[in-house]
Amino acid sequence: MSEPSATRPPLVTPVRVVCAVLLAAPFVALLWVDSYATDKPALIGIPFFYWYQLMWVILSALMTGLAYVLFTREERRRKALRPTRGGEQA
């Protein structure tokens, strides 16, 4: 049978919301092309259009890594709270 909902942690937690925002931000930033479809300001001679996209490659990697760390930490915590079949904690 299923466990009572009082013993289960909620599926939507603040950590999971932060992870979702971290993963969605690069998509939103890069799909809104009008925000960066310009030449200026140039950075060491590279037009804004190009260095903005390259900046998001680096930021996306960092944000994905942070989301991974937060999510795995949350999953370990949830697994530690989950009771085993014998009634003991794992």
C-alpha positions in Angstrom: 0.0 0.0 0.0 1.0 3.6 -0.3 2.4 5.6 2.6 0.4 8.4 4.2 1.2 11.7 2.6 2.2 13.2 6.0 5.4 11.0 6.1 6.5 11.9 2.5 8.4 15.1 1.9 6.7 17.4 -0.7 7.6 16.9 -4.4 7.9 20.7 -5.0 10.5 22.2 -2.7 12.3 25.5 -2.8 15.5 23.7 -3.9 13.8 22.1 -6.8 12.3 25.5 -7.8 15.8 27.1 -7.7 17.1 24.2 -9.9 14.3 24.7 -12.4 15.0 28.5 -12.6 18.8 27.8 -13.0 18.0 25.4 -15.9 15.4 27.6 -17.6 17.3 30.9 -17.4 19.7 30.2 -20.3 16.8 29.2 -22.6 14.9 32.4 -21.8 18.0 34.6 -22.2 19.0 33.2 -25.5 15.5 32.8 -27.0 14.9 36.5 -26.5 17.0 37.5 -29.5 15.9 41.2 -29.6 17.7 41.7 -26.3 21.1 41.0 -27.7 20.8 41.6 -31.5 23.2 44.5 -31.6 26.8 45.2 -32.3 27.5 47.5 -29.4 28.9 47.3 -26.8 31.9 45.5 -28.2 34.3 43.6 -25.9 37.9 43.7 -27.1 36.6 44.1 -30.7 34.0 41.3 -30.5 30.5 42.5 -31.2 28.0 42.2 -28.4 25.9 39.6 -30.3 28.8 37.1 -30.2 30.3 37.7 -26.8 26.8 37.6 -25.2 26.2 34.2 -26.6 29.6 32.9 -25.6 29.1 34.3 -22.1 25.9 32.2 -21.8 27.8 29.1 -22.8 30.0 29.5 -19.7 27.1 30.6 -17.5 24.9 27.7 -18.6 27.6 25.2 -17.7 28.0 26.8 -14.2 24.2 27.0 -13.7 23.7 23.4 -14.8 26.5 22.3 -12.4 25.0 24.2 -9.5 21.5 22.8 -10.3 23.0 19.3 -10.3 24.8 19.8 -6.9 21.6 21.2 -5.3 19.4 18.5 -6.7 21.6 15.6 -5.7 22.0 17.1 -2.2 18.2 17.3 -2.0 17.8 13.7 -3.2 20.3 12.4 -0.7 18.4 14.2 2.1 15.1 12.9 0.9 16.5 9.3 0.7 17.8 9.6 4.2 14.3 10.6 5.5 12.6 7.7 3.6 11.8 4.8 5.9 12.7 1.3 4.7 10.3 -1.6 4.6 11.4 -2.9 8.0 10.6 0.5 9.6 14.2 1.5 10.0 15.7 4.6 8.4 18.1 4.0 5.6 
